[in-house]
């Protein structure tokens, strides 16, 4: 039973089609990876789903509930409230969005934030900021969390730690939809995949399902499957 | 409950962002010396005119703190509202967009209108704090032994708060509509300069320009600073503030198409324009100046209110002729407030009038009441009243001795004021800014 279904979503910037007839579904408790090269339309799709970018046509069905009550989107490359501390940001997300206060200490531990909790967000390194923002996103109350490039700017150890933390949250019932341009990274910890290229969906499913779609059911390498489908 | 909590968190966030804003601290810091220049200069002149240091004290009856001290001192607020406040306001809205905070906050279920309201409340509170040096000026004046009139002060402060509200609304809407704060700053300054051009045109051309210019910040502040409160001005300014905030709220909704946001803004502005037009017919005014500088004597006002037939005044003076300004200030602006049916028409072929002097009829003021007409060239209040009374068959009011304004001379130099405005205030604000910004990070 999908938590959220997207039907025929299209978006143009002037004459350039960023998204064309995009359809997908997000299922409860899964880690869904949105895979695609740079410029495929991943961020555009997330922004349209989150309601911070208008789309031209299509529908987002979320079981009769307002979309922003179901999903929360954490964009890539932002430095919100740069003059405020990380600690304040976590409190703000809990207070303003009615977030998960019981999970505050847990995300601080999982994302190793204690060393820079009192530091201003604007002064954090790219990796620190990424960790702090993912932690903030996980405190939001919505059941589906969209994270744009969660692994970008992280070193190998951080990447593994964060992947483990995200898996833990998925096991707790949180649904994660992650946009990842490094296919090998995505293959490691996503349950299902949505392949996006040139603004069009090229396939959706697990690796075996996608391999079958690509006409090579025995293939288990996501990169090869992606290349075959795009 | 949830949305109330969210709104309180928004206020908390805006408060912290305001305290973190260098633009706002700079505004607060500069307001001290700016206010000091006005206050100290005004006090020195006031003291001299009042007889300080052996100077002549023969004009004591003309001494009004409203005109002599509060006007010059509060002009710092006007400067601040034009050149400093817009940047602080633009930062409050533009920074969220630049940093990406807007994209997160929009997902919180709090309406864009409430977001803008929270920002507006904090911006206004920030401005009130920035006006504190003027409060120090009032305190010093009082300590020097100067007379205070609450209604006059309320009028001056009210005018500057309205002006600040307009600036904040303009800054917010410009920051919301444009992609970048620098574009918003250019747009805001462009509109400000536009109002100055409008005032210039009003002075040159009169007519419809003059009526529109009556709502520009410079004219509104001037009216309030003279103790003249016009209900239509207050209503129009409040409507313009709401329009600016409304436009800002509309353009905060990033998830709505640009065309639809444009349409909604156009509809809002059309609606506000209609309401502004309706408000322009509201006539209620109050002269709260202690010396009743915006009014005829009460007996004359009673007589003028009794005029039943419409009064038409045709003035053959060019817009830049100083006699026209005298006539407007001394008589016509006061007449408009009391005569029930008054029509004033200015007639001239040129803007400056220099080459019309030889034209027959130039300089004449024609009065018409109930088919009777008369002509005069006098531009004083007494001359105008005499013409109207004669023509209208009105019995000249007896010279009733009303409470006469005797002035409030104060021959005291502004002792200690330079140290407070140029030293203590900037120093205190600097220390406060450092301490608060450090604590804010905790």
Interface residues (C-beta under 8 A of the other chain):
Chain A: X47 X50 X51 X52 X53 X54 X66 X68 X69 X72 X73 X74 X75 X77 X78 X79 X80 X81 X82 X83 X84 X85 X88 X92 X95 X96 X97 X98 X118 X119 X120 X140 X142
Chain B: X2 X5 X6 X8 X9 X10 X12 X13 X16 X17 X20 X21 X96 X99 X100 X101 X103 X104 X105 X106 X107 X108 X109 X110 X254 X255 X256 X257 X260 X437 X440 X441 X442
